[in-house]
Amino acid sequence: MGELLLCNEAIAAMPYYIEGVSINVYSIEELNYYIINNTYLLDADFMSLELCTWIENHARLPKLAMHLRTIISTNGRLSAFVTELLEYTGYCTKEELKSTHDALKELEEKSEFECLKIRADRLMDKKKYTAAIFEYKKLLACEDARHAERVLFGNIYHNLATAYVKLFLFDIAADLYLEAFKQNGDRKSLWSCLYAYKLDNNDIGYARIVREYSVTEQEINNLDSVLKGVYAEASDNCGESRPKKIILKYKEDYRAHVI
């Protein structure tokens, strides 16, 4: 997870796999660290019997597993489940415990639509773009999305498109940015559509959008100016020793974002 954690409990030979963010945890401390730093990514699926089994058999904490199973069997809330886990192990501070508990209680008062939106946005913030795409698509398919304001609906499409850009899938992104503009009426979404076409070297698509949506000469000049700045920066950073390093960095970033 990028940091050194002091583990007082057993290190599991078999990790627990957290689906959705594709993370393996090998100790109860790692699990608690994940919870504290990814509270808004937790949902009801986290509160599973599989996790209880791992805690009992691999983290070797049978009493904690028993308490957590009781919460599940009595239809307890996620906030109670997580609080029990954090309190039992004593990993976090009182402030961290309260912050985590309050955040989960807040989510429990929100609609499914609101929770999905928060979760998808947090995944974007953490550069988990593939997972964010999955959540944004779930969000758009949600019943509440059909009754959402058009601006909000369009902004979700815009964020989904941006996730595809981060994965270098510019053709898909261009279509989604255009749909975003149709919904939210925000010229920024239209400009992003043009950016995506440029990055995809799709001159036909670019020209079509300029023609059909009356893109002004000033807007085109602004777009060209921004792109020239990007290309100039890339060129300046590409000395003889730089290209391989840059390519390796792109690969590392891509893998990190997809996992």
BELQUIUR-V449129 format. One record per pair of residues at least 12 apart in sequence whose C-alpha atoms are under 7 Angstrom apart, sorted by sequence separation. I is the first residue (numbers start at 1). GAP is how many residues later the second one is. D is the distance in whole Angstrom. If there is no record, write none. Layout:
{{I/GAP/D} {I/GAP/D}}
//
This chain:
{{53/12/7} {120/12/5} {161/12/4} {177/12/5} {178/12/6} {194/12/6} {52/13/5} {68/13/6} {177/13/6} {12/14/5} {11/15/6} {12/15/6} {120/15/5} {161/15/5} {177/15/6} {178/15/6} {11/16/5} {52/16/7} {120/16/6} {161/16/6} {177/16/5} {10/17/6} {52/17/7} {83/18/6} {158/18/7} {9/19/7} {116/19/6} {157/19/6} {158/19/5} {174/19/5} {49/20/7} {136/20/7} {157/20/7} {7/22/6} {79/22/6} {117/22/7} {157/22/7} {158/22/5} {174/22/5} {116/23/6} {157/23/5} {173/23/6} {174/23/6} {64/24/7} {136/24/6} {79/25/5} {155/25/6} {171/25/7} {79/26/6} {113/26/6} {154/26/4} {170/26/5} {171/26/7} {133/27/6} {154/27/7} {170/27/7} {113/29/7} {154/29/5} {155/29/7} {170/29/7} {171/29/6} {133/30/6} {153/30/7} {154/30/5} {170/30/6} {28/31/6} {47/31/7} {113/31/6} {158/31/6} {27/32/6} {113/32/7} {151/32/6} {150/33/5} {151/33/4} {44/34/6} {47/34/7} {129/34/5} {150/34/6} {16/38/7} {14/44/7} {12/46/5} {12/47/6} {11/48/7} {10/49/6} {10/50/7} {32/54/6} {32/59/7} {39/61/6} {29/62/7} {36/64/6} {40/78/7} {41/78/5} {40/79/6} {167/87/7} {21/110/7} {20/111/6} {130/127/7} {129/128/5} {130/128/5} {128/129/5} {129/129/6} {127/130/5} {128/130/6} {128/131/7} {22/237/6} {21/238/7}}
//
